[in-house]
């Protein structure tokens, strides 16, 4: 392998009600990176680095925008609920970040046509989550539920929306067959730019509509 150069860098931001859960999820990323790099060390593969986890910072989110009145009543009855998660009319979330960096052989790039470096990140995430041969342990289900990664990268958002359109088409195809033997797989479906844009608009409208409905529910007797 020749001289390595940085081909992608992004600041990953994790958020949760508990900083300790963030630390556990971060430690999983570190472990996954170590296993990934060791597994592909002899394959002339790219390498991944996970930077130090930052100190936490708080973010307040309006309860009445995130929950309806009934949803909030149910949430407070959860055994996981703690009064420290609430400050007046807001929920208190903890945030922390770390640098995700990818290095590759400058003379033999793994994704030579990718000018953004985004393909490296998605390939790494897919490998550590789906490739069982790597031996990366599954993330604890509780941590998957309580900790989320903020997704702000436009290429990743585009990928998520594109896949959502494709899966929607495939699901409709399966439903239309009503249990009969199907002759297509998910890979036979595509998403046009117009379809992806239409989906993005629907998601944004749905989110705004839910927020309005939540606020109105608190105004009712």
Secondary structure as a PSIPRED ss2 file (coil, helix, strand):
# PSIPRED VFORMAT (PSIPRED V4.0)

   1 X C   1.000  0.000  0.000
   2 X C   1.000  0.000  0.000
   3 X C   1.000  0.000  0.000
   4 X E   0.000  0.000  1.000
   5 X E   0.000  0.000  1.000
   6 X E   0.000  0.000  1.000
   7 X E   0.000  0.000  1.000
   8 X E   0.000  0.000  1.000
   9 X E   0.000  0.000  1.000
  10 X E   0.000  0.000  1.000
  11 X E   0.000  0.000  1.000
  12 X E   0.000  0.000  1.000
  13 X E   0.000  0.000  1.000
  14 X E   0.000  0.000  1.000
  15 X E   0.000  0.000  1.000
  16 X E   0.000  0.000  1.000
  17 X C   1.000  0.000  0.000
  18 X C   1.000  0.000  0.000
  19 X H   0.000  1.000  0.000
  20 X H   0.000  1.000  0.000
  21 X H   0.000  1.000  0.000
  22 X H   0.000  1.000  0.000
  23 X H   0.000  1.000  0.000
  24 X H   0.000  1.000  0.000
  25 X H   0.000  1.000  0.000
  26 X H   0.000  1.000  0.000
  27 X H   0.000  1.000  0.000
  28 X H   0.000  1.000  0.000
  29 X H   0.000  1.000  0.000
  30 X H   0.000  1.000  0.000
  31 X H   0.000  1.000  0.000
  32 X H   0.000  1.000  0.000
  33 X H   0.000  1.000  0.000
  34 X H   0.000  1.000  0.000
  35 X H   0.000  1.000  0.000
  36 X H   0.000  1.000  0.000
  37 X H   0.000  1.000  0.000
  38 X H   0.000  1.000  0.000
  39 X H   0.000  1.000  0.000
  40 X C   1.000  0.000  0.000
  41 X C   1.000  0.000  0.000
  42 X C   1.000  0.000  0.000
  43 X C   1.000  0.000  0.000
  44 X C   1.000  0.000  0.000
  45 X C   1.000  0.000  0.000
  46 X C   1.000  0.000  0.000
  47 X E   0.000  0.000  1.000
  48 X E   0.000  0.000  1.000
  49 X E   0.000  0.000  1.000
  50 X E   0.000  0.000  1.000
  51 X C   1.000  0.000  0.000
  52 X C   1.000  0.000  0.000
  53 X C   1.000  0.000  0.000
  54 X C   1.000  0.000  0.000
  55 X C   1.000  0.000  0.000
  56 X C   1.000  0.000  0.000
  57 X E   0.000  0.000  1.000
  58 X E   0.000  0.000  1.000
  59 X E   0.000  0.000  1.000
  60 X E   0.000  0.000  1.000
  61 X E   0.000  0.000  1.000
  62 X E   0.000  0.000  1.000
  63 X H   0.000  1.000  0.000
  64 X H   0.000  1.000  0.000
  65 X H   0.000  1.000  0.000
  66 X H   0.000  1.000  0.000
  67 X C   1.000  0.000  0.000
  68 X C   1.000  0.000  0.000
  69 X H   0.000  1.000  0.000
  70 X H   0.000  1.000  0.000
  71 X H   0.000  1.000  0.000
  72 X H   0.000  1.000  0.000
  73 X H   0.000  1.000  0.000
  74 X H   0.000  1.000  0.000
  75 X H   0.000  1.000  0.000
  76 X H   0.000  1.000  0.000
  77 X C   1.000  0.000  0.000
  78 X C   1.000  0.000  0.000
  79 X C   1.000  0.000  0.000
  80 X C   1.000  0.000  0.000
  81 X C   1.000  0.000  0.000
  82 X C   1.000  0.000  0.000
  83 X H   0.000  1.000  0.000
  84 X H   0.000  1.000  0.000
  85 X H   0.000  1.000  0.000
  86 X E   0.000  0.000  1.000
  87 X E   0.000  0.000  1.000
  88 X C   1.000  0.000  0.000
  89 X C   1.000  0.000  0.000
  90 X E   0.000  0.000  1.000
  91 X E   0.000  0.000  1.000
  92 X E   0.000  0.000  1.000
  93 X E   0.000  0.000  1.000
  94 X E   0.000  0.000  1.000
  95 X E   0.000  0.000  1.000
  96 X E   0.000  0.000  1.000
  97 X E   0.000  0.000  1.000
  98 X E   0.000  0.000  1.000
  99 X E   0.000  0.000  1.000
 100 X E   0.000  0.000  1.000
 101 X E   0.000  0.000  1.000
 102 X E   0.000  0.000  1.000
 103 X E   0.000  0.000  1.000
 104 X E   0.000  0.000  1.000
 105 X E   0.000  0.000  1.000
 106 X C   1.000  0.000  0.000
 107 X C   1.000  0.000  0.000
 108 X C   1.000  0.000  0.000
 109 X C   1.000  0.000  0.000
 110 X C   1.000  0.000  0.000
 111 X C   1.000  0.000  0.000
 112 X C   1.000  0.000  0.000
 113 X C   1.000  0.000  0.000
 114 X C   1.000  0.000  0.000
 115 X C   1.000  0.000  0.000
 116 X C   1.000  0.000  0.000
 117 X C   1.000  0.000  0.000
 118 X H   0.000  1.000  0.000
 119 X H   0.000  1.000  0.000
 120 X H   0.000  1.000  0.000
 121 X H   0.000  1.000  0.000
 122 X H   0.000  1.000  0.000
 123 X H   0.000  1.000  0.000
 124 X H   0.000  1.000  0.000
 125 X H   0.000  1.000  0.000
 126 X H   0.000  1.000  0.000
 127 X H   0.000  1.000  0.000
 128 X H   0.000  1.000  0.000
 129 X H   0.000  1.000  0.000
 130 X H   0.000  1.000  0.000
 131 X C   1.000  0.000  0.000
 132 X H   0.000  1.000  0.000
 133 X H   0.000  1.000  0.000
 134 X H   0.000  1.000  0.000
 135 X C   1.000  0.000  0.000
 136 X C   1.000  0.000  0.000
 137 X C   1.000  0.000  0.000
 138 X C   1.000  0.000  0.000
 139 X C   1.000  0.000  0.000
 140 X C   1.000  0.000  0.000
 141 X H   0.000  1.000  0.000
 142 X H   0.000  1.000  0.000
 143 X H   0.000  1.000  0.000
 144 X H   0.000  1.000  0.000
 145 X H   0.000  1.000  0.000
 146 X H   0.000  1.000  0.000
 147 X C   1.000  0.000  0.000
 148 X E   0.000  0.000  1.000
 149 X E   0.000  0.000  1.000
 150 X C   1.000  0.000  0.000
 151 X C   1.000  0.000  0.000
 152 X C   1.000  0.000  0.000
 153 X C   1.000  0.000  0.000
 154 X H   0.000  1.000  0.000
 155 X H   0.000  1.000  0.000
 156 X H   0.000  1.000  0.000
 157 X H   0.000  1.000  0.000
 158 X H   0.000  1.000  0.000
 159 X H   0.000  1.000  0.000
 160 X H   0.000  1.000  0.000
 161 X H   0.000  1.000  0.000
 162 X H   0.000  1.000  0.000
 163 X H   0.000  1.000  0.000
 164 X H   0.000  1.000  0.000
 165 X H   0.000  1.000  0.000
 166 X H   0.000  1.000  0.000
 167 X H   0.000  1.000  0.000
 168 X H   0.000  1.000  0.000
 169 X H   0.000  1.000  0.000
 170 X H   0.000  1.000  0.000
 171 X H   0.000  1.000  0.000
 172 X H   0.000  1.000  0.000
 173 X H   0.000  1.000  0.000
 174 X H   0.000  1.000  0.000
 175 X H   0.000  1.000  0.000
 176 X H   0.000  1.000  0.000
 177 X H   0.000  1.000  0.000
 178 X C   1.000  0.000  0.000
 179 X C   1.000  0.000  0.000
 180 X C   1.000  0.000  0.000
 181 X C   1.000  0.000  0.000
 182 X C   1.000  0.000  0.000
 183 X C   1.000  0.000  0.000
 184 X C   1.000  0.000  0.000
 185 X C   1.000  0.000  0.000
 186 X H   0.000  1.000  0.000
 187 X H   0.000  1.000  0.000
 188 X H   0.000  1.000  0.000
 189 X C   1.000  0.000  0.000
 190 X C   1.000  0.000  0.000
 191 X C   1.000  0.000  0.000
 192 X C   1.000  0.000  0.000
 193 X H   0.000  1.000  0.000
 194 X H   0.000  1.000  0.000
 195 X H   0.000  1.000  0.000
 196 X H   0.000  1.000  0.000
 197 X H   0.000  1.000  0.000
 198 X H   0.000  1.000  0.000
 199 X H   0.000  1.000  0.000
 200 X H   0.000  1.000  0.000
 201 X H   0.000  1.000  0.000
 202 X H   0.000  1.000  0.000
 203 X H   0.000  1.000  0.000
 204 X H   0.000  1.000  0.000
 205 X H   0.000  1.000  0.000
 206 X H   0.000  1.000  0.000
 207 X H   0.000  1.000  0.000
 208 X H   0.000  1.000  0.000
 209 X H   0.000  1.000  0.000
 210 X H   0.000  1.000  0.000
 211 X H   0.000  1.000  0.000
 212 X H   0.000  1.000  0.000
 213 X H   0.000  1.000  0.000
 214 X H   0.000  1.000  0.000
 215 X H   0.000  1.000  0.000
 216 X H   0.000  1.000  0.000
 217 X H   0.000  1.000  0.000
 218 X C   1.000  0.000  0.000
 219 X C   1.000  0.000  0.000
 220 X C   1.000  0.000  0.000
 221 X C   1.000  0.000  0.000
